[in-house]
């Protein structure tokens, strides 16, 4: 269960419950159904039964941008909205026009510093998908070719003038349908696949017009699977991919025109800043920390699984001690030195290796750092069948804190900052509505049960607690629960969002109105 779980009431029930007047630009029939903060936290974007709205700042009355909806579906979710990372612009894919198996949209864009009366904001027609580059400077979108043999990629240039970036993407001898919408954005260009003579080629078109054949990808990376095989660094300045035959992981840096082989591996993860990378190697199993700008190896150590702290400065790794007993030792130490790691004792080998990817913070953990990097939380095998025992290890001292046991596998997440672990347990019985949510404080070892009937939740960004929605009779209720056990009810809620930059929370009530308040 994740923070954006799609637990929501049906539109028919919302309409039956009543109506609200939520400020300038809304009507008695305006029912908000979904909401999200912009990345800078300075505005709220909302989907409603009568269009798309923005509240800027979040405490202001929502202002309608358009009467059109995201997808026209009965869920009325913000799945069509794309936000620039700096929070300055908003794009939306509106009014689907089904054409065979592909939905085509109108692409709209608004700038938050130019919000005025309701206006069209149309950028392009017949669009399949759109996204902002990681640096937020470019809005790139994909359209099908007129002959339906592939797609073309465009960007919105200066003065909001459309510019053709890639005239045509096809998969050669492969199925052209698999190429639809399959691109990976960086801050310097667009990467995409082509299938030629049964082999998948990785191509890159830079924003200054250069066309490059980067290399050969595994066959499973063709078509819509490309995003799982090729991805940019968090700052968008590098592109990582894996060579088909050798299994070598490469990093391409456009600003220097460098293709740097990092070595063979089965897993890869960036540090949060993107300056370092963690690669899991094959025989013998080992963890390697490398610089992204030069590919220089700064640390190599034996490991069956490993993780970098969010700042990339600390490495936690598990090393098999006894295959017969299924035990391993946890070592924690600097990520850029060959000093001896601190040894934190014998642990049961985690049942599943950690997931590797570009995401940090809200990731499933078998062992992983808390948001502040002070603790490594390890999921050991518990006493009973399917039980896991959570242990928090201080990354800088020898302190080991037992947090408790629970029945789950890969069901824990950490807050983006601070020291907090949130775990979703199994329902007490098959008829239960919702699941129990437990908070674990690695500093004190305290375990706090927030509710037995959670249907949605979001950790607070500073790691102080969690916003959780539970059933209160027939109406969901929003609670804020801190890791020291304090609890406050904010009232009924069908959707909620926590500000990424401040102590603020927004919720949509069961009557479809918007409420924004400071965190209690």
N, C-alpha and C positions, 0 to 999 in steps of 0.2 A: 504494500500500500504506500503510495507516494503522495507528495504534497499537492499535486495537481490531479488527484484521482477524480474521475468523472462521476461523482455522486451528486446528482442534481434532481430536483423535482421536475415532473413533466410540465410542459407549457400549459396544458389544460388545467392542472391543479393550481398553478400560479394565477391564471386568469380567474379561477373560481374564488380565490381568496380575497380579492378586492383590488383597489387601485390606489395610486399615490400621485401626489404632485411634488416633484423633487427639485423644483427651481426653474430658472429661466431656461426656456428651450424644451422643457418636457411637458407632457400633457397628462391628463387623467388616465390615459390608456398606456402610459409608459411604464413598462416593467423591465427592470434591469435583470439580466440573466447570467452575465459573466463579467469579470473585471480583472485588471492587471496593472501594476505600477510600471511606469517607464523605468529604464535602467538607472536613471539618476534620481528616481523617487520624487520628481517635481510635478508629476501629473499622473492621473488615472485614466486608463482607457477602458471603456465599458461597451458591451453589446447589450442591446435592448430589443424589445419586440417591435419597436418602430425605428430602428436604425443604430448607427454607431455614434458613441458619445465620447467626449473628453472633458475631464475636470482638471483644470490647470490654474492654480495649484489644486491638490486633491480635495481641500476643504471648500473650494468654490462650487457653485451650482454646475452640474454637468451641462455641457453645450453640445448640441447635436451637430455632427459633421456631415452626415448623409442619412437618407431614409432607407438606403439599401442595407442588406444584412451580409454577414460574413459568408455564409454558405447557403442560406436559404433552408437549412435543415431545421428540424424541430428542437435540436439541442441549443441553438443560439449561443454557441461558444466562440471565443476569440481565436479560433484556429486559423483564421485568414490574416491576422494582423502580424506585421513585421515592424520591429522597432529598431531605430538606429542606436548603436551602443552608447552614444553620448546623450541620448534622450532628446535630441533636437528635432527629429523627424519621425513620422509615422506613415507606414504604407499599409494598404489593405487590398486583398483580392476579393472583389465583390461580384455579385450577380453571375452565378455559374450558368454557362450555356452548354449543356451536354452535347458532345459530338462523338458518338461512338462510345468508347471506353474512357475518353479523356475529357475532363471538365476544363472549359476555358473561362477565364475571368477578365473583368475590367480591373486594371491596376490604378489605384488612387494613391496620392501622397499629400500629406499636410506637414507644414512646418509649425512648430509650437509657438515660435515668436511672431507668426503671421496669422494666428487664428482669428477669424472674423465671423461674419455671418455664414450661414450654411452655404456651401459652394460645392461644385462638382469635384474639383481636384483630380480629374482624370489624367492619367499619364499614358496608358496604352490599352489596347483592346486585344482580345484573343490570347491572353497570357496564361501559361500553365502554372508557373511558380515564380516567386521573386524573393530576393534577400538583400540585406545590406552586407557589405564587406566588413570584416572584423574591426577595421579602423573607422567604420561609419561613413567613409567619404563617398562610396559608390553605391547606388541602387542598381542592381543587376536583375534582369528578368529573362524568362525563356518563353519562346513561342514556337508552335509547330510550323514546319515549312508548308508552303501551299500544296505541294504534291504529297504531303504526309510521309515523306521518306526519312524524316529526321526533324531536328529542331534548329533554331537559330537563337543566339544569345545577344541581348542588347543591354546597354546601360543608359542611364539618364545623365546626359552631359550638362555642361554649364548652360544656364538659362532654361533648364528643364527641356532640353532638346534631345530627342532620341538619337543614339548613335549605335550603329551595328558593330558589335564586338567580335562575334564569330558568325559568319554568314551561314554556315551549315555544319551540323554535327550528325554524322551517320555512323552506323555500326558495320558498314561494309557488308560482308556476307552474313552477318548476324541478323537478328530480328530487329528492324528499325524501331518497333514499338518499345523495346527495352531502353532505348536512348532517351525517351521523353523525360525531360526535366532532370536528367542526371548530370549535374555539374557540382563542383566543389569550389567554393569561393575563398580566395585569399585577399590580402590587401594590395596585391600587385597584379592579380589576374584571375582567370578562370581555368580550372583543370577539368578535363572530361575524357571519357574512354572512346576508343574506336576498335572494332573487331575487324582484323585483316587476316585472311587465310587462317581463321580459327584462333588467332592470338589477340589478346587484349592489349592495345597500345594506350599509354597515358600521354595525352597531349595537354599543352598549356598555352593559352593565349594571354599574353601580358596586356595591361591596359595601355601600354605605349605601342601596341601593334605587333610585337614579336610573336612568332609562332614556333613552338618548340616541341619536339618529340622526346619525351623524358625517358621512357623505358617501357618494359613489358611487365604487366601485372598478372597475377593468378587469374585463371578463367572465371572464378566465382566473383570477381570484381567488376564484371561487365554490367551494364544497365543500372538498375536502381540500387544495386549492391555497392556501387562505387564509394558512397559516403562512409561505409564501414571499412574501407581499405585505404583510403587516401584522406588525410585531414590536415588542416593548417595548425600552426602554433597559436596559442591564445592571442598573441599580438598580430597574427596574420602575416608575419614576415617570412615564414618558412612553411614548406610543404613536405609532409612525411609520406612515404609510400614504401611498398615492399616488392622486391624483385621476384619474378615468378620462379625462375629455375633455381636460383641460389638461396632464396629466402632471406637475403640481406635487406635490412631496413635502410632506406636512404632518406636524407634530408636535402631538399632543394631550396637554395636561397637566391631569389631573383636579384636582389640588390648587388650581389657579387657574381651572379651567374654560376654558382657552385652547386655541384651535385656531390654530396658527401656521403659515402657509405659508412654507416655506423656499425655494421656487423649483423650476423644472423640473430634471429630472435623470434619468440612466440608471443611477446607482449611488449607494449610500449606505452609510456605515459609522460606527459610534460609536467614540469614544475609549474606552479601557478603563474609565475612571471614569464615562463617560456624560455628562460635562459638555459635551463638544464633539461635533460631527458633521462628517463630510466628505461633501460632495455633488459628484458629477461632473455638470457641466452640458453641454448641447448647444451648438449653433452660437453662438459659437465654443467649441470644447472647452476646458473650464476646470475647475479644482478650487476649491471654495468651502468654507471652514471657518466654521461658525456655532455660536453658543451655543445649547444646548438649552433654556435657561430663558426666553430672550427671542427666539430666532431671529435675533439680531443677527449681521450678517456681520462677522467679524473678520479674514478673509483671503480674497482672490480672486486667482487666478493662472492663466495659460494652462497647460494640461496635457492630454496624451492619457491619462495614468493617474497616480494619486497614492495616497499612503498616509500616515496619521498614525502617529507613534510611539505606543506603548501608553499613555503618559501624556498624549497629546494635545498636547504642547508643540512638536513638530517635524513639519514637513511635507516629504516627499520627492515630487518630481514630475518627470515626463518631458515634454519639449517637443520637437516635431518640428523638426529642423534642416533635413533634406533629404528630401523625399518620394521623389525620384528615386533617391537612394542608400540610402534606408531607414534613416536615422540620426536619433538624437535626443540631446538634452543632458539630463543629470540635474542638477537643482537641489535643494539641501537648505537649509532655513532655518526661522526661527520660524513657528509656525502662527498667531500672533496679531498679527503686525506686517506692515507693507508694506516692510520693508527689503529690499535686494537680496539674493537668495539666493546662496549659495556655488555656483560653477559647477564641476562635476566632469568636464567633458570630453564627448567624443562617444561614444555607445553605439549599438549596433545596436538598432533598435526591437524590443521584445519581441514574440514571435509571437502572444501571447494577452494580453488585458487582465487585470489582477488581478480576483479575485473580491471582491465587496463583500457584506458582511453583518454580523451582530452578533458573530460569533466573532473572537477574537484569539488570537495565539500560534501554534497549530497550523493555519496556513492555507497553501494553495499560493501560491507567490510567483513573480512575474516580476521584481519588485523589492519589497523589503520590509525592515522593520527587524528586527534581532535583538531578543531579549527584553529586553536592557538598554537598548535605544535608542541604542547607541553606533555601530552600523554599519548601513548600508543594503546589502543584498546584491542584485546585479543579475544577471539571466540574459541574457547577450548571445547573439547567434547565433554558433555555433562555426564552425570551419573546414570540417568535413565535413557530409554530409547528416544532418540530425536531431541535430547536436551543439550543445550549449549550453556557453558559457564563463561561469563564475561569477566575479564580481568583487565584493570587499567594499570599500565606501567609508566612511571614517571621517566621521561626521556632524558632527564639530566641527573637523576639520583638513582638509588637502588630501591626506591619505594615501590611496592606492589600492592594494589588495592583490589580486593575481591568485590565485584559489583552485584553479582547475583546470577541465578539460573533462569532460563526461560526456554520454551519449546518453539524454536524457529530456526531457519537456516537462511542466512543472508538477509535478515529482516531489520537490520539496524542501520541508521544513518547518523551523521554528525552534523552539527550546526556549522555554518560557514565560518564563524569565529567563536572564541571562547571554548570552554570545556563542557561539552554536553553530548550524550549519546541517547538517541531516541529509538526505541525498539517496539515493533508491532508484533504482539503475540497472537496465538491462535484463539478463535472464539471458544467460549466455554462449552457450547453445544451447537449442533447443526442448525437449530432454530434461532440462534442469536443474530441480532441485527447489529452489525459493527464488530469491532475488534478492540481488545485492550491495548492501551498505549502506556508504556513505562518510560520514565526519564531516569537516567543514571548520571550522577555527578562524580566524575573521576577524582575530584579533589577530596571530597568527603566520604565517598562510597555510598551516599544516600540514594535509595531507590524510591521513586515516587510514582504511584499509579494514578494516571490522570483521569481515566474513564474506562469502563468496560465495554462501551458501545460507540467507539469512534468510527466515523465514516470518512473523515478527511483530517489532515493535519499539516502544519507548517512549522518547522523550528524557527524560533526567533533568531535573527541574524547574529546577535551578540552572544548567543549561547546561554541566555538566562532562563529559557523555558520554551514552551511550545504553544501555538494556537491550535486548538483541536475542536472539531465539530462532532457533537454527539446527538443522539436522539433524546429529546425531551418530550415524552408522550408521542404525539404524532408530528411534532415540529422540531427540526434540528436546532440545537443551541450551540453558540460559540463560546468556548471557554479559553481563557489564558491561564496556563498553569506554569509556575516557576519550579525550578529544580529543588528549591528548598521547601516545596509543598504548598505555597500560597496559590489560591485559585480565585478567579474573578469571572463572573458571567457577563458577557456583553449583550446578551439577548438572543433572539432567534436569528438564524442565518442559514442561507442555502449555498452561499459562496463567500470566501474571504480571501484577502491578500495582505501580506505583511510588507511594509515599506522596506526596500533594500538599503536605504540610507539613514533612516531615523526611527525613533520609537513611535510608530504610527501603524494603525491597522484599519483596513476598510472591509466592510461586509455588505452583502445584499440580503435584505430581510426576506421573510417568507411572503411579504406583500410586494416584493420587487423594488423596494426603495433602497437608496444608497445611504449608508451611515459611515462616517469617518471619525475616528477618535484616537486620542493618545493611548498608548499601551498602559494598562493599569500597573 
